[in-house]
Amino acid sequence: MVDVSNDKTWHALGDPEMKCYMPGVPRANYLPYPFRIVQSAGASSPYILISYEFASATRIIRMNSKDEAPIPAWMGWSRGRGRAIP
């Protein structure tokens, strides 16, 4: 781990959390803020949503999808495989 506490440029260079940007994955899961995992209804539910309190970030996991991301996204383009949450 790198100590950046004395680095005067750290805040200007940009820790996303310091600028209230979306933290990205997997960092969003390690922040001390709550998040919620929601699965769409139905036996063949193709989506799982992860909603983060920090920066109102969301992440959609598309189950069994082979689609490519239409544009780059800060929280990524997630594709799951197999069964969703039982």
Contacts in CASP RR format, 6 or more apart in sequence:
PFRMAT RR
TARGET T0000
AUTHOR 0000-0000-0000
METHOD contacts of the structure
MODEL  1
MVDVSNDKTWHALGDPEMKCYMPGVPRANYLPYPFRIVQSAGASSPYILI
SYEFASATRIIRMNSKDEAPIPAWMGWSRGRGRAIP
4 10 0 8 1.000
11 18 0 8 1.000
16 22 0 8 1.000
16 23 0 8 1.000
16 24 0 8 1.000
17 23 0 8 1.000
17 31 0 8 1.000
17 54 0 8 1.000
20 55 0 8 1.000
21 55 0 8 1.000
21 74 0 8 1.000
22 28 0 8 1.000
22 52 0 8 1.000
22 54 0 8 1.000
22 55 0 8 1.000
22 57 0 8 1.000
22 74 0 8 1.000
22 75 0 8 1.000
23 31 0 8 1.000
23 52 0 8 1.000
23 54 0 8 1.000
23 55 0 8 1.000
23 57 0 8 1.000
24 57 0 8 1.000
24 74 0 8 1.000
24 75 0 8 1.000
24 76 0 8 1.000
25 59 0 8 1.000
25 75 0 8 1.000
25 76 0 8 1.000
25 78 0 8 1.000
28 35 0 8 1.000
28 52 0 8 1.000
28 54 0 8 1.000
28 57 0 8 1.000
28 59 0 8 1.000
28 75 0 8 1.000
29 35 0 8 1.000
31 52 0 8 1.000
31 54 0 8 1.000
33 52 0 8 1.000
33 53 0 8 1.000
33 54 0 8 1.000
34 53 0 8 1.000
35 50 0 8 1.000
35 51 0 8 1.000
35 52 0 8 1.000
35 53 0 8 1.000
36 50 0 8 1.000
36 51 0 8 1.000
37 48 0 8 1.000
37 49 0 8 1.000
37 50 0 8 1.000
37 85 0 8 1.000
38 48 0 8 1.000
38 49 0 8 1.000
38 50 0 8 1.000
38 51 0 8 1.000
39 45 0 8 1.000
39 47 0 8 1.000
39 48 0 8 1.000
39 49 0 8 1.000
39 84 0 8 1.000
39 85 0 8 1.000
40 46 0 8 1.000
40 47 0 8 1.000
40 48 0 8 1.000
40 49 0 8 1.000
45 63 0 8 1.000
45 84 0 8 1.000
46 62 0 8 1.000
46 63 0 8 1.000
46 64 0 8 1.000
46 65 0 8 1.000
46 84 0 8 1.000
47 60 0 8 1.000
47 61 0 8 1.000
47 62 0 8 1.000
47 63 0 8 1.000
48 60 0 8 1.000
48 61 0 8 1.000
48 63 0 8 1.000
48 84 0 8 1.000
48 85 0 8 1.000
49 58 0 8 1.000
49 59 0 8 1.000
49 60 0 8 1.000
49 61 0 8 1.000
50 58 0 8 1.000
50 59 0 8 1.000
50 60 0 8 1.000
50 61 0 8 1.000
51 57 0 8 1.000
51 58 0 8 1.000
52 58 0 8 1.000
52 59 0 8 1.000
57 74 0 8 1.000
57 75 0 8 1.000
58 75 0 8 1.000
59 75 0 8 1.000
59 76 0 8 1.000
59 78 0 8 1.000
60 78 0 8 1.000
61 78 0 8 1.000
61 79 0 8 1.000
61 80 0 8 1.000
62 78 0 8 1.000
62 79 0 8 1.000
62 80 0 8 1.000
63 79 0 8 1.000
63 80 0 8 1.000
63 81 0 8 1.000
63 82 0 8 1.000
63 84 0 8 1.000
64 80 0 8 1.000
64 81 0 8 1.000
64 82 0 8 1.000
65 79 0 8 1.000
65 80 0 8 1.000
66 79 0 8 1.000
67 79 0 8 1.000
68 77 0 8 1.000
69 76 0 8 1.000
69 77 0 8 1.000
END
